[in-house]
Amino acid sequence: MPFSIAVQPSGHQFSAETNDSILGAALRAGIHLPYGCKNGACGSCRGKVLEGRVKHGPHSSSALHPDDEAKGFALFCCAHPETDCVIEAREVKGAGDIQARKLPFRVAALERVAPDVIIVRLQLPANDKLQYLAGQYVEIILKDGKRRSYSMASAPHLAEQLELHIRHLPGGVFTDHVFGVGATTIKDRDILRFEGPFGNFFLREDSDKPMIFLASGTGFAPIKAVIEYAQLKNVQRPMTLYWGGRRPQDLYLNELAKSWETQLPNFRYVPVISDALPEDAWTGRRGFVHRAVMEDFADLSGHQVYACGAPIVVNSAKHDFIDQCGLPEEEFFADSFTTEADLAQ
C-alpha cells in the first residue's frame, strides 16, 4: 500500500511505496526536491521528517550523523517511508520541464589533459540533441547495469558533442576501462549508453547576487558549463572562480579559466594549490580551496555559492561558509562527486 508524503512549506503531496526512496517518488511525481549524488554521500537532499517514520538505506555518516537522524533529519535519496509522512524540504524550480532519456552515444574523442584526467567527447545519434541545463549530469550505464555519474562540462548551446571530464580512480570499473587498465580499453567509435540529464546544479537566473564558484579537481566540469552558459546569457553579476588541486597539473584547463578574466565582465579566477612540490615552482595561492574563499570573503551573506568536487571539500565549504561567513543555506548549491568509498565514511 502506498504512503502519502506531504511536503512543507509548499503543501505538495505525492505517494511512495515502501521500496521507494522519498526522493525518487517525489521526482516521479514532478516534485523536484534538491539532490546531488542520489546515493547517500553528499547530503544535498537532506531535510526533516516532521511527522511519520522513515527507514534509511546505506549512507555516509558525514552526510547524516546518527545524532541528527535522531532529531528527525533525513537523507531523502535513501529514506524509505514506513508510514504516511510530512517532510520539510526545499523545492527546486527550473529543472522540472526536462525529462531524463536513455540514449546510445559514440565515443568521438579522448584527450588526456593530466596524468589522471581524460576528457571524453561523446557523439549523439544523428539529428538528436540532449536537452539539459548547464551543470547537470548523466549516468553511464555499464554492461552489468551499474551506473557511473559524470557532469556534462559544456553548456547546452556548445554541445555538438557532450564533454565529460573523467578522473582515474584505480580499481574503478569504468575509469580503469577509460584509462586502459585491465583487459579492455575504451576507444574511438565505441558505443555506450547513458541516461540523463539529472541533478539540481544549475545557474539560478532569478538572482542578482554575486557568485562564488568553488571547484576541486574535476569538479571544474559542471562549473565550466555554468560559466559558459553565463557568458552566452551576458550575465553581469560578479563571478569569482576558485579552483583547487593538490598540484598545478590538477588544474588541467588552467589557461581556459584564465581566459575568462578577459572575456567576461566582473570575472575573477583564483587557482589554489594545496601540496605543491619544489619542482612545480608554484607562486600562487596555497592551502585548502574553500579556505581561500574565506580569506577573501569574510561575509558571504549577500552571495550565492556553487560548489563542485570531492565530498570533503563540498561539505567543509558548506559548513564553514554558513557557520562562519553568514552564507544563507538556501544560497549554497552543490554537486558532490562521490564514489563507493565515500559511503563508508
CORMO-V705435 format. One record per helix or strand of 3 or more residues. SS is the DSSP state (h for helix, s for strand). FROM is the first residue (numbers start at 1). TO is the last residue. If there is no record, write none. Layout:
SS;FROM;TO, SS;FROM;TO
This chain:
s;3;8, s;13;16, h;22;28, s;46;51, s;54;56, h;66;70, s;73;75, s;79;81, s;85;88, s;101;114, s;117;124, s;137;141, s;147;152, h;156;158, s;162;167, h;173;178, s;191;198, s;210;216, h;217;232, s;239;245, h;248;250, h;254;263, s;267;273, h;278;280, h;289;296, s;303;310, h;311;325, h;329;331, s;332;337, h;340;344
